[in-house]
Amino acid sequence: MSVNGFSTEDDSRGSQEQICCLIDDGDRCSRPAGNASYSKRIQKTVAQRKLKLNIDHNVRHIYICDYHKGVIQSVRTKRKRKDSDDDAGSNDQDTDVPEVDLFQLQVNTLRRYKRHYKVQTRPGINKAQLADTLMKHFKTIPVVEKEALTFFIYMVKNNKGKFEHKNSANGDSPS
């Protein structure tokens, strides 16, 4: 039974009994549904990327299988890359799909980001507007990919939470 577009307790029998709600290139998917839903935002991504996925309107849920979840995620995170690493000023930055969905963060985290970077916003905006404003700012932050990867690998190998510069002035490093 559906109330205001939401499933009632009778419909929530668990994903073991439900199958994926998608029709993949004309064939109904028969894989078991996971906990990922085929939201309006995901539908928009599927349409933009011209995937041959449609929702089966005969089902009473919008849950998709892990296979289709992976397919959709793989097209969401793919970015067009130039042949040259020196092309940091390209115009393609605004058309790329961001790899970070700031809307998934808590409002307090978004506010801390805003405060840290001193991003100006109008007072009283909601979470979606704040996430959108911060995403525009986030896209403008320059990143030297090789340097970031080097620091990341260093942190992982040394189990560090913060990068520590070795300074010969404190006498830490041997002469």
Secondary structure, 3 states (H helix, E strand, C coil): CEECCEECCCCCCCCCCCECCEEECCEECCCECCCEECCHHHHHHHHHCCCCEEECCCCCCCEECHHHHHHHHHHHHCCCCCCCCCCCCCHHHHCCCCCCCHHHCCHHHHHHHHHHHCCCCCCCCCHHHHHHHHHHHHHHCCCCHHHHHHHHHHHHHCCCCCCCCCCHHHCCCCC
